[in-house]
Amino acid sequence: CSSDLGKEIELKDEDVENLREYNANIEYANAGNVRAQYLAGKALYNYAKYKKFAVEQGKEAVELLKKAAVGGVVEANVLVGDYYRNKYLGVEDYTTALEWYKKGADLKNPESYWALGRAFDEGEGVTENHDRAFEFYLKGAELGEPYSMSEVGVAYYEGKYTERDIKKAYPYLKGAYEAGKDGCKCAYYLSLYYFNGEIVDKNPEKGVKILKKLCSDDVSILEDEA
């Protein structure tokens, strides 16, 4: 594949799959099929999101996703927000991102709750407010959103932004870990239960197993960023 700069770019398997998904849906999307607009836009955005050479693809993706959102595809809102938050595509407009996250949250989209929590946690497009962040994380966690579950679990375990309660923390951390999300954070805390015999039977071997998975996940993350 050639970039806009004329350099040959080696595509990963996931890039090829995203472009295949885009090509499979774009004709229907252009004909006005809302679901196809979402699928084509999501695939193209996932292809473009970490690639500075893919600015034009990002612009096309967000226009498709906006049409899908207006057409009633609730989960498209958070992806439009993510586009406006994306520094790689030369956007990084936190205020506009926040507007789209709020639209998704108004429709009870779990990923939008997490995105709003992150915005308040990090002060992106809004005044930093950790209490508000926790409120949104909790809403996302109650709907099973894994990153929100991780944030809520850590908050309860540490007594961060709320009263410390390791009993409340455990199911959130376990749920996030089993979903395979946010391993660097939730796996560490989950392993502590087994090392210390908190809530569960003491089982250092299981704690080590969790940490070994964490280490292997970290290696994969480092390889992807290299």
N, C-alpha and C positions, 0 to 999 in steps of 0.2 A: 504494500500500500504506500502511496506517496502522500506526503504532507503538503500543506500550502507552501512550504518553504522549498519544496522540490527534493527533500531528503526522503530516502526510502525508510519506512517505518515497519518494524517487525511487530505484527499483531499477535497478541496473546489469544488463547482459545476463547476466552470470555469476550474479547473484542469481536472476533469472528461471529460468535453466537449473537451478540447484540446487533451487529450489522445484518445478519441473516433475519433476525426478528423484525428489524426496521423494514427491510426490503419486502418481507412477507406481508406487511400491513400498510405500507405507505399508499398504495393505490386505493385501498378502501378508505384510508384516512382522508385522502384528497377528495374522495367522493362524498365526504361528510359523515362517515361512520364514527361515532364518538368513541366507541371502545377501541377501534383501530387507531384513532388519534392518540389515545392514551398509550397503547402498546408500542406504537411506532415512536412516540415522543419519549417514553421511558427508556426504550432500547437505545435510541440515539443519544439521549442524555447520559446514560450509563457508559456508553462508549466515549463520549466527549469529556466527561467531568474532570478528569485529572490530566487532560492533555492541552497544553497551551497552544498547540497548533490546530486545535479543533474548535476554534471560536465560532466559525460559521455554522458548524454542525450543532453547537450549543444553542445558537440563535434559532435555528430551525426547530430544534427539540422543544424549546420553551414555548414557541408559538403553537405547536401541536398540543402541548400539555395545557396551555391556557384554554384552547378550544375544548379539550376534554373536560376541564374543570367547569367551564361555563355550561357544558352539556350535561353535567351531573355526575361525573366520575370523581367522587370525593377524594380519593387518594392522590389525584393529580395535583391538588393544591400544595401538598408538602414538597413535591418535586419542583414545582414552580418556585417555591420559596428557596429550596436548595440551590436552584440555578442562580438566583439573585445574591445568594451568599457566597458563590463560588469565585474565589480569587484567581483560579487557574484560567477561567474563561474571561477574565478581565472585567468582572462585574462588581462583586463585593459591595452590594447595596443592601445593608442590613435592614434599613427601614422598610423597603419594599418587600424583602424576605419576610419580615415580621407580619406584614399585612396578609400575605398569602398563608402563613402558618395559622393566623387567627381565623381565616376563612375555613380552613380545614378543621380547626378545633371547634368552631361553631357547629360543625356537622359531625362532631364526636369522632374524628379520625385519630386513632391512637398515635401514629407517627407524628402528627401535628402537635399533640400534647407534649411529646418528648422534645420536639424542635423548639417549642415555646419555652419549655423548662431550660433548655440549653441557652436560649437567648437571654433569659433573665439571669441565669447563672453567670454568664460571661459578659453581660452588659452589651449585647449586640443589638443595636437599634432601639434600645430601651435602657433606662437606668438599672444598674445591677441591683437585684433584689432576690436574695437566696430563699426567703420565705415563699415568694411567688413561684420561684423555680421549683421548690419542693411540691407545691400545690399541683403544678402541671405534671411533674414527674409522677405524682401519686395517681392522677387521673389516667395517665398513660399506662401505668403499672396495673391498675385495676382492670384494664382492657387487655392485659397480656403483652404489652409492648416490651420487648426484652431489654432495651437500653434504659427505659424508664424503671423497669424492675431492678436493674443493677444499681441505678442511682438511689432508689428508695431503700434498697437493701443495705447499701453502704451507709446511707444517712442514719438508718435505725441502728446499725451496728456501732457506728462511731458516736452517735448522739449529735450528729451534724445537722443543724437546722431543725432538729426535733429532739424529743426526749429519747435517750438511749434505751433500746429494747431489742435484745438479741433474739428473742422469740419471734417478734414481728419481722426481724431482718431475714431470718433463715429462709422462709418460703420464697421471698423475692430473689434472694441470691441464688437459690437452687433453681428457680424457674429460668433466670437469665442464663445461668451456666448450662442448663440442659438445652436451651435454645441455641447455644453456641455463639452467643453474642457477648461482647464486652469482656472477653475472657481475662484480659490483663487485670481487670478490676475485681470482678465478682469471684473468680476462681481463687484468688488469694484469700479473701475473707471466708469463703466457703471451706477452704482447707483448714482454717483455724478451728472450726467447729469439731473437726475430726481429730486434730492434734490435741485439743484441750478437753474434749468430751463435753462440749457445750450443746445442750438440746439433744444431741445424738450420742450414741455409744462411742466411746473413745476408740479411734481406729486410725493410728498414724499411717498405716499402709495406704489407706484410702486417701488421706491427706496428701501423701507423696504422689499418688496416682493423679490427683487433680492438678498438682503443681507441675508434674511432668507434661501433662497436656498443655498447661499454660506455657511452659518453656517451648514446646513444639509449635504452638500458635505464634509465639513471639518470633521464632525463626522464620515462619512463613511471612509474617508482617515485614520483617527486615528484608527478606528476599524481594518482596513486592516493591519496596521503597528504593531498592538499590538501583 
